[in-house]
Amino acid sequence: MKTLLVLVHVVVSFALIAVILLQQRKQGGFSGIFGGGTQADMAGQWQRFTALTKATVLLASVFIILSLVLVVSHS
């Protein structure tokens, strides 16, 4: 079971790397990180994300959950 989790974790890691590298580069550097683009309507924000952004969020979440599961199962 643990070997399967490690294998899935490696596959998710490579998929996350690939999805991040496929994303388009935004112009403006770090301006968006520090509050550069404020939105009044946050309710519909998920629908405005691109498919690559949604995939990144999903894969990052799975990566974090698998990391925590592997750490807990190691103890």
FIROTI-758819 format. One record per residue: z, y, x of N, C-alpha, C, CB in turn; residue in one letter. Coordinates in pm, 1 decimal. Last residue first. Glycine has a CB too. Example, Ala and Ser with C-alpha at 12.3 -4.5 7.8 and 13.67 -1.06 7.14 Angstrom:
BEGIN
{rec {708.0; -225.0; 1285.0}; {714.0; -106.0; 1367.0}; {787.0; 3.0; 1290.0}; {572.5; -59.8; 1408.4}; 'S'}
{rec {780.0; -569.0; 1319.0}; {780.0; -450.0; 1230.0}; {780.0; -330.0; 1320.0}; {904.6; -447.3; 1130.8}; 'A'}
This chain:
BEGIN
{rec {1040.1; 706.9; 527.3}; {1186.5; 700.8; 546.3}; {1246.2; 572.0; 499.6}; {1253.3; 813.5; 474.4}; 'S'}
{rec {781.6; 691.7; 437.9}; {808.7; 655.0; 577.0}; {957.5; 636.5; 601.1}; {753.5; 760.9; 671.9}; 'H'}
{rec {773.3; 795.6; 187.2}; {763.1; 649.9; 199.8}; {791.0; 602.7; 342.6}; {624.5; 603.2; 156.2}; 'S'}
{rec {787.5; 1068.5; 243.2}; {898.3; 1004.6; 171.7}; {893.5; 853.3; 189.3}; {894.3; 1040.6; 22.1}; 'V'}
{rec {539.7; 1102.7; 369.7}; {664.6; 1134.7; 441.4}; {781.7; 1064.7; 374.8}; {689.0; 1288.2; 445.5}; 'V'}
{rec {361.0; 1029.0; 168.2}; {364.4; 953.4; 293.8}; {492.2; 980.6; 372.7}; {242.5; 987.6; 379.3}; 'L'}
{rec {416.0; 1224.8; -23.2}; {437.5; 1083.6; -56.1}; {446.6; 1000.2; 71.5}; {324.0; 1030.8; -146.8}; 'V'}
{rec {334.7; 1455.4; 115.6}; {474.2; 1439.3; 76.5}; {506.8; 1293.2; 44.5}; {505.5; 1527.8; -44.1}; 'L'}
{rec {60.6; 1400.6; 141.2}; {143.3; 1422.5; 260.0}; {290.6; 1400.8; 227.8}; {121.5; 1564.1; 315.7}; 'S'}
{rec {-19.0; 1390.8; -126.7}; {-25.7; 1269.7; -44.1}; {58.4; 1282.7; 82.6}; {-170.6; 1239.4; -6.9}; 'L'}
{rec {24.2; 1662.6; -191.5}; {98.4; 1557.7; -260.8}; {97.7; 1428.4; -179.8}; {39.3; 1533.3; -400.4}; 'I'}
{rec {-160.5; 1786.2; -18.2}; {-17.9; 1816.9; -6.9}; {66.1; 1707.9; -72.6}; {13.2; 1953.5; -70.5}; 'I'}
{rec {-404.0; 1673.5; -111.5}; {-363.6; 1659.1; 28.1}; {-213.3; 1681.5; 44.2}; {-441.4; 1757.4; 116.6}; 'F'}
{rec {-411.7; 1764.0; -374.0}; {-402.7; 1620.4; -348.7}; {-355.1; 1594.5; -205.9}; {-539.0; 1552.3; -373.1}; 'V'}
{rec {-438.9; 2039.4; -318.2}; {-323.9; 1989.8; -394.1}; {-303.1; 1840.8; -370.2}; {-342.5; 2017.0; -543.9}; 'S'}
{rec {-684.1; 2042.0; -186.4}; {-564.3; 2088.0; -115.9}; {-437.8; 2039.7; -186.3}; {-563.7; 2241.4; -105.3}; 'A'}
{rec {-851.7; 1951.4; -392.4}; {-834.1; 1870.2; -271.9}; {-710.9; 1912.4; -191.9}; {-958.2; 1879.6; -184.1}; 'L'}
{rec {-824.2; 2169.4; -576.4}; {-790.9; 2032.2; -613.9}; {-763.6; 1945.6; -491.1}; {-904.0; 1971.4; -696.6}; 'L'}
{rec {-916.1; 2387.0; -424.7}; {-781.1; 2388.9; -481.7}; {-736.3; 2246.8; -516.0}; {-776.1; 2478.8; -607.8}; 'V'}
{rec {-1176.7; 2298.6; -369.9}; {-1083.9; 2327.5; -261.1}; {-940.2; 2324.8; -311.3}; {-1115.5; 2463.6; -197.9}; 'T'}
{rec {-1287.6; 2284.4; -623.3}; {-1275.5; 2162.0; -545.0}; {-1176.8; 2181.1; -429.8}; {-1413.0; 2119.0; -491.1}; 'A'}
{rec {-1285.1; 2555.5; -688.7}; {-1205.3; 2461.8; -768.2}; {-1183.8; 2331.7; -691.8}; {-1273.6; 2433.4; -903.5}; 'K'}
{rec {-1466.0; 2645.0; -497.2}; {-1329.3; 2695.8; -495.0}; {-1237.3; 2603.2; -573.7}; {-1323.5; 2838.5; -552.2}; 'T'}
{rec {-1697.6; 2512.6; -576.8}; {-1640.8; 2484.5; -444.8}; {-1496.0; 2532.8; -434.3}; {-1725.8; 2550.3; -335.8}; 'L'}
{rec {-1744.7; 2627.0; -826.1}; {-1713.1; 2484.3; -819.0}; {-1651.4; 2448.8; -684.1}; {-1839.4; 2400.2; -843.1}; 'A'}
{rec {-1576.9; 2947.7; -846.8}; {-1693.9; 2862.2; -826.9}; {-1648.7; 2716.6; -820.0}; {-1771.3; 2902.2; -697.5}; 'T'}
{rec {-1382.6; 3104.9; -1102.0}; {-1392.9; 3039.5; -972.2}; {-1520.5; 2957.0; -965.0}; {-1270.2; 2951.0; -946.0}; 'F'}
{rec {-1365.5; 3185.4; -1361.1}; {-1452.1; 3264.3; -1272.4}; {-1464.8; 3202.9; -1133.8}; {-1399.0; 3405.6; -1260.1}; 'R'}
{rec {-1179.6; 3023.4; -1478.7}; {-1318.6; 3007.0; -1519.4}; {-1413.8; 3083.1; -1427.0}; {-1336.8; 3054.0; -1663.1}; 'Q'}
{rec {-941.0; 3121.1; -1370.6}; {-986.3; 2986.7; -1332.3}; {-1132.6; 2966.0; -1368.2}; {-900.3; 2879.5; -1400.2}; 'W'}
{rec {-904.0; 3370.8; -1497.1}; {-937.8; 3365.2; -1354.8}; {-993.9; 3228.6; -1315.7}; {-814.7; 3397.0; -1270.0}; 'Q'}
{rec {-825.7; 3444.0; -1749.2}; {-954.6; 3379.1; -1733.3}; {-997.2; 3362.4; -1589.9}; {-1057.5; 3455.1; -1805.5}; 'G'}
{rec {-577.4; 3568.1; -1702.1}; {-584.0; 3450.0; -1788.6}; {-714.8; 3374.6; -1768.6}; {-569.0; 3490.5; -1935.7}; 'A'}
{rec {-578.1; 3803.4; -1566.4}; {-556.3; 3683.4; -1486.4}; {-570.1; 3557.0; -1570.4}; {-418.9; 3687.9; -1421.2}; 'M'}
{rec {-709.4; 4098.2; -1576.6}; {-712.0; 3981.0; -1662.6}; {-699.5; 3855.6; -1577.0}; {-841.6; 3977.2; -1747.3}; 'D'}
{rec {-698.3; 4275.8; -1365.3}; {-613.7; 4301.9; -1481.4}; {-602.5; 4177.2; -1568.5}; {-669.3; 4419.7; -1563.4}; 'A'}
{rec {-683.2; 4216.3; -1021.7}; {-748.8; 4183.5; -1147.0}; {-651.8; 4210.6; -1260.8}; {-797.0; 4035.9; -1148.4}; 'Q'}
{rec {-742.2; 4353.8; -702.5}; {-649.8; 4327.0; -812.1}; {-728.4; 4306.6; -939.5}; {-548.0; 4441.7; -828.8}; 'T'}
{rec {-823.0; 4300.4; -397.0}; {-891.6; 4287.8; -524.8}; {-796.3; 4253.5; -636.6}; {-999.4; 4183.5; -516.2}; 'G'}
{rec {-641.1; 4333.4; -185.2}; {-760.4; 4416.4; -192.6}; {-830.4; 4411.4; -326.6}; {-855.2; 4376.1; -87.0}; 'G'}
{rec {-405.8; 4201.6; -113.6}; {-411.5; 4278.7; -236.4}; {-533.2; 4367.3; -249.1}; {-291.2; 4361.1; -247.4}; 'G'}
{rec {-461.0; 4073.7; 135.4}; {-347.7; 4163.6; 119.1}; {-363.6; 4255.9; -0.8}; {-328.8; 4245.5; 244.0}; 'F'}
{rec {-699.3; 3933.3; 120.4}; {-572.9; 3861.0; 133.9}; {-455.2; 3949.9; 97.3}; {-556.3; 3808.2; 276.5}; 'I'}
{rec {-915.2; 4102.2; 119.3}; {-882.1; 4032.0; -3.3}; {-748.9; 3960.8; 1.7}; {-988.2; 3934.5; -35.0}; 'G'}
{rec {-928.5; 4190.9; 386.6}; {-892.7; 4286.4; 281.2}; {-853.8; 4216.6; 151.3}; {-1008.5; 4381.6; 255.4}; 'S'}
{rec {-1005.9; 4051.1; 609.1}; {-876.3; 4019.5; 550.7}; {-838.9; 4108.7; 433.5}; {-771.0; 4029.1; 655.2}; 'F'}
{rec {-1351.5; 4074.5; 557.7}; {-1243.6; 4024.5; 642.0}; {-1117.2; 3991.0; 565.6}; {-1212.1; 4124.1; 746.9}; 'G'}
{rec {-1578.5; 4158.3; 434.3}; {-1459.1; 4238.7; 416.9}; {-1338.8; 4185.5; 492.7}; {-1426.3; 4248.2; 272.5}; 'G'}
{rec {-1764.9; 3906.5; 271.8}; {-1763.8; 4024.1; 356.8}; {-1633.3; 4100.0; 332.6}; {-1887.9; 4114.6; 329.3}; 'Q'}
{rec {-1714.1; 3555.9; 276.8}; {-1702.9; 3683.0; 205.7}; {-1702.5; 3797.0; 306.2}; {-1575.1; 3686.9; 118.2}; 'K'}
{rec {-1919.3; 3277.5; 313.1}; {-1831.2; 3372.8; 377.8}; {-1832.1; 3503.3; 299.9}; {-1873.1; 3396.0; 524.3}; 'R'}
{rec {-1918.6; 2998.5; 96.9}; {-1984.2; 3119.4; 146.2}; {-1881.1; 3213.4; 206.2}; {-2062.0; 3189.9; 33.3}; 'Q'}
{rec {-1822.7; 2667.0; 190.3}; {-1804.6; 2789.6; 114.2}; {-1873.2; 2907.3; 181.1}; {-1657.1; 2819.1; 96.2}; 'Q'}
{rec {-1834.4; 2447.5; 355.5}; {-1950.0; 2475.9; 270.8}; {-1939.7; 2609.1; 197.0}; {-1967.7; 2365.1; 171.0}; 'L'}
{rec {-1585.3; 2426.0; 474.9}; {-1697.6; 2469.6; 557.6}; {-1821.7; 2503.5; 475.1}; {-1731.6; 2362.1; 658.6}; 'L'}
{rec {-1436.8; 2329.3; 258.2}; {-1405.6; 2461.0; 314.6}; {-1522.7; 2513.0; 397.3}; {-1278.1; 2454.2; 401.2}; 'I'}
{rec {-1553.6; 2079.8; 224.2}; {-1562.5; 2177.7; 115.7}; {-1532.9; 2318.0; 168.1}; {-1464.8; 2141.5; 1.6}; 'V'}
{rec {-1486.1; 1953.3; 469.9}; {-1626.4; 1973.4; 431.8}; {-1640.7; 2080.9; 324.6}; {-1687.1; 1842.2; 382.0}; 'A'}
{rec {-1205.2; 1947.9; 455.0}; {-1272.0; 2018.5; 564.8}; {-1416.2; 2050.4; 527.2}; {-1267.9; 1934.3; 694.3}; 'I'}
{rec {-1177.2; 1783.2; 229.7}; {-1126.7; 1920.1; 227.5}; {-1191.5; 2004.2; 337.2}; {-974.3; 1921.0; 243.3}; 'L'}
{rec {-1284.8; 1544.4; 327.7}; {-1348.4; 1610.4; 213.4}; {-1304.4; 1756.4; 204.6}; {-1314.5; 1536.3; 82.3}; 'A'}
{rec {-1099.8; 1483.7; 527.6}; {-1238.6; 1512.6; 564.2}; {-1313.4; 1582.1; 450.8}; {-1311.0; 1383.8; 602.8}; 'F'}
{rec {-871.1; 1446.8; 361.2}; {-872.5; 1545.6; 469.8}; {-1015.2; 1583.4; 509.4}; {-797.1; 1491.2; 591.8}; 'S'}
{rec {-945.0; 1234.5; 199.3}; {-920.7; 1365.8; 137.1}; {-923.6; 1475.1; 243.1}; {-784.6; 1367.3; 62.1}; 'V'}
{rec {-953.8; 1035.5; 398.4}; {-1075.4; 1069.7; 323.2}; {-1060.9; 1207.2; 258.2}; {-1105.0; 962.3; 215.2}; 'V'}
{rec {-684.1; 1032.7; 475.8}; {-788.4; 1066.2; 574.0}; {-917.1; 1108.4; 502.9}; {-816.1; 945.7; 667.6}; 'V'}
{rec {-565.7; 948.2; 235.8}; {-528.8; 1077.3; 295.4}; {-633.6; 1123.1; 396.6}; {-391.0; 1067.7; 363.2}; 'H'}
{rec {-670.1; 694.9; 204.8}; {-705.0; 797.4; 106.1}; {-675.4; 936.4; 162.2}; {-627.4; 775.0; -26.3}; 'V'}
{rec {-540.8; 576.9; 427.7}; {-686.4; 581.3; 419.6}; {-733.8; 687.9; 320.7}; {-740.9; 444.5; 379.2}; 'L'}
{rec {-274.7; 601.7; 350.6}; {-320.6; 667.9; 473.0}; {-472.5; 680.4; 471.9}; {-273.9; 590.1; 598.5}; 'V'}
{rec {-275.1; 439.6; 121.6}; {-241.9; 581.6; 111.0}; {-290.3; 659.7; 233.5}; {-90.7; 599.4; 93.8}; 'L'}
{rec {-336.3; 191.9; 239.3}; {-427.7; 250.8; 141.4}; {-402.5; 400.3; 125.7}; {-413.3; 180.8; 6.0}; 'L'}
{rec {-108.7; 153.0; 389.8}; {-237.7; 163.9; 457.5}; {-341.3; 226.8; 365.5}; {-285.7; 26.0; 504.9}; 'T'}
{rec {82.8; 122.4; 191.9}; {89.5; 239.8; 279.0}; {-42.6; 261.5; 352.5}; {203.9; 224.9; 379.8}; 'K'}
{rec {0.0; -119.7; 82.6}; {0.0; 0.0; 0.0}; {0.0; 126.2; 87.1}; {121.5; -0.2; -94.0}; 'M'}
